[in-house]
């Protein structure tokens, strides 16, 4: 139910995603796990999805294209 639109600005060369992270805040832990696992498929987990003092489920992952994502369920 979310639309995310972005533009590469008509750049040339290899894309480089540095200095930014996109964040997802799903409504449930189950949805957080589904999204996190989908992003991690072919990507690189930077911090496994787990409970923290500020969230029942928080994790960091770079997808297969190198885009950094934060997945966070509000506590």
N, C-alpha and C positions, 0 to 999 in steps of 0.2 A: 503494500500500500504506500510505498515511498518512491518518489521519482528523484533521482540525482542526475543532474545534467552538468557536464563540464566541457571545456573546449581546450584544445592543445595550442590555440593561438596561431595555427598554421606554421608551427615550428618545423624545423628540419632536423634530421639526425635521429639518434636513438633517444627515446623518452627517458627522463630521469626524474623520479619522484623522491625528492629530498626535502627535508625540513617541514613536512606536513604529515598529518595522520587524519584519516576520516574516522568518525565515531558512529557506532550504531548503539542504540539503547533499546533493545527488545523488551517486551513486557514480561517475559518469563525466562527462567533458567533453561527450560527445554528449548525455547526458541534461540536463546543465546548459544547453546551448544550446537544447534543445527547451523546457524549462521557462521560461527567460528570454524566448525569443521569444513564447511563449504569453502570458506576463504583460505583455509590451511591446505586444501587439496592442491598440490603442486606448488605451494608456497612455503613459507618458513615461519614456524611458531617462534615468537620472540619471548613471550611470557604465556605459559599455559593458562587456559581458562580455569579459574579457581576462586574460592571465596577469599575475600580480603576484609579488612576492618571497615571499608566503605561500601562494599558491594557483595551480594551473595555469589556473583559470577562476574569476574573481570579478567580480560586477557588481551594480549597484543599479538598481532600476526601481520606478516607481509604476504599479500596474495601472489599468485603466479606471475603477475606483471610488475611486482615490486612496490605496489601501493600499500602503505602502512595503514592498518585498521586497529581501532580500539573497540572492543565489545564490552559493554557495561550494562548490567541490570541495576536499576535504581534500588536502593535499600528501603 
